[in-house]
Amino acid sequence: MGQANPIFDNETLGWVDLIPPRQSRPKISSDLEAKWLVIGAGFTGLSCARRLAEINPKDKIILLDARELGQNASGRNSGYAVAHSHFSGAYKESDLEKYQRVDRINQVGLNSLRTLVKDNTINCDWIDSGIYHTAADSSSEIECDHFINYLKKREIKHTPLSNEEVYDHLGTSWYKKGVKVDNGALMQPAKLVFGLAENLPGNVELYENTPVLNLILGKTNKVIVPDATITADKVIMACNYEKFEGAKPKQRLVGVTLSGSITRVLTNEEFATLGSQSSWGVLSLHSGGATIRLTDDRRIAIRNTAEYNNHRLLTKKQLIKRQQIHRQAFDNRFPQLSHVPFEHLYSGVEGVSANKTNIFEKFSDNLYYAGCFNGSGITKGTAFGIGIAEYACGKNSSIVKDCLALEKAKWLPPKPLLDLGAWFTTKQRFKGVGRDR
């Protein structure tokens, strides 16, 4: 058919740079037919295709991605598999059902990934280490107290940490206090995505570098890609924030662009200054605060910028400017390592809704959508993949019920009001961030 490829971000930056290259799967070059088509091969799409294959072992399932694996949000996040979400503000007894529902969804995703990593011996530096939440400024100190009270009320295992205890654990005195939540895991996200893709069921066909140009809905759906047409009885969109012609629900999410830097490997002497843990992950208790990882291979990764960039990755020039912000935050926390250079610089885009909820919907009898994870796509995205597959197969399981019961994402205005509102709202994310940035 020979259509031109759309303008599409495709760069070799991110966590894939830290591991040996893999041989990508071919793109689609001739017309195909299948019972099921899953669009998007991140955590949600991989999970969805796997569950569809388990339920329908005789059906052909096509899974495609517009880029190579790991070049989407799944390979550009910071590698946190969260079990317990942080809800800003004081604990509300009236919201208990919501708290429990979100944690059940997280746990489904975490349990699924943990089992797949173990059963398939996926080498992704997986560690069930728990996750640190920290406060460096007065506003996030208050939030830390709220979060600790929340964890107590929910009877979630955790350890409150003073400034001195944070230093003993992490080797930084920058934070006033913190809390470690026991349940939760860390991993190298690109390694995990590659491992999941290599262990898909036999009736799943994965294609890469195949962006969707158009979707024509009918009794059977026709999906147009650059060099072919795919005919599928049912289509599941697992493409987070990205859209294409023919599949445009009302605007309810935007893509927010984040950036981060990763150091070279630390020497033994440098590593010895970083407290008692062999690897760790820190999430700020301020929504605009820095996310920091000490990786299994002894690098430090820091991410602390977020902006509306029209759903696009940052240019090289933009990234170099953002790295000055990464550098200052790094040196603030680890002055003993201020001589350590950054080796990698990258950006990624996360799907965000105005009311920080997700999208899990049936648009028609043969079109479904799961996405918009507001920065927690590893566990929640995996769970949504399982849920949307079961929903499309007519199952009324507990994960389907939980996903359907979530608050609906609010409608957003069209451009240009969308751009202005998204830019302003993202800027507000950093209001009062202070020392937490």
C-alpha positions, 0 to 999 in steps of 0.5 A: 500500500505504501503509505508514508510513516507518520512523524513519530518519536523514535530514538535510542535513548533510555534504559535500553542503552544500558543493556546489550542490543536485541534483535527486533521482531520484523515489521508487518509488510503484508496483509494479515488476518487474526481473531485479536489485534493488540495495539501497543507492546508495553506492559499493558499490551504484553500482559493483554496478549498473554492473557488473551492467548491463555483464554483462547489458545487456538486463536491467532493474536497479533501484538504490534508496536509502533517503535521497537520494544523498550522505546515506549514508556515501558522502557523509559520509566524508573523501574518501580513495581508499586504495590501500594499507591500514595494518595495525597492528603490526609487519610479519609475513611470515606475513601477506604473502598477506593484505596483498597480497590487501587491496591488490589489492582496494583497487587494483581500486576505485581503478582503477575510480574513476579510469577512471570519473572520467576517461572521464565527466569527473566534476568531483569535485576528484579528485587523485592526490596520495598520502596522508599518515600521521602520528604526534603521540604516542610510541605512534604514533611506534612505529607509524610506524616499523612502517608505514615498515618494512612499506612497505619490505618490500612495496616500496611507494613512499613518503617518510618525513618528519621533523617539519620535513618534515611542517611543510614539506609541511602547515604544522603542527609538531604531528606528530613524524614521518610518511610519505607513500604515493605511491599514493592519491587524494583527492576531494570525496566527494559530488561523486563520488557525484553524478557516478557516479549521473549516468553509470549505464548506460541499463538501470539505474533509480535511485530515491531516498528509498525505504527497504526495509521488508521482504524476502520471499524466494522463487523471486522475491523481493518487496521491500516499500517504503513505497508499493509492492512490487518483485519481483526475481529476484535481490537484492543488499544493498549497504547497509553496516551497515543492516538491514531485516525479512526479511534478517537474517544473524547479527549481525556488524557495528555502525554506529559514528558519527563526527563532523567539522567543516569550515572556511570557505574560507581566504584567500590569506594563511591558505592560504599558511601551510599548506606546499607542497601545494595540497591534502592528506589526513592519516590518523593512525597511531593508530586513534583519531587525527584525519583531516584534509583540506585540500580543493581549494577551500581548506577544512580538514576535521577528524574525530576522534570515534567512538562507538557511538550505536545506528547513528544520526547525532548530534543537533544538541546532540550535534554541538555538543558534539563540535565542541569536540573538533574545535576543540581538535584544529584549534587544536593543529595550526594555531595560526596559523588559530585565528581561522578559524571552522567553517562545517559540522558533520556526523556519519556512520556506518561499518560496523565488524566486531569483527575489522576485516574485511568481509562478502561473501556469498551467502545464497541463490541469489538473495540476496547481500550486500556491506558493512562496510568499517571506514572504507575504503569508497571503494576497497574498497566500489567493488571489492566492488560489482564483485565481488558483481555478478560473483559473483551472475552466476556469474563466478569472477574474481580480484576474486571470489576475493580477496573470498571469501578475506578473513577472515570477520567474527566473530559478535556477541552480541544486544542488550543485550550488543551495545550494551555491547560495541560501546560499550566497544570503540569507547571502546577505539579512543581508548586512548592516543591522546594528541596524535594526537586 
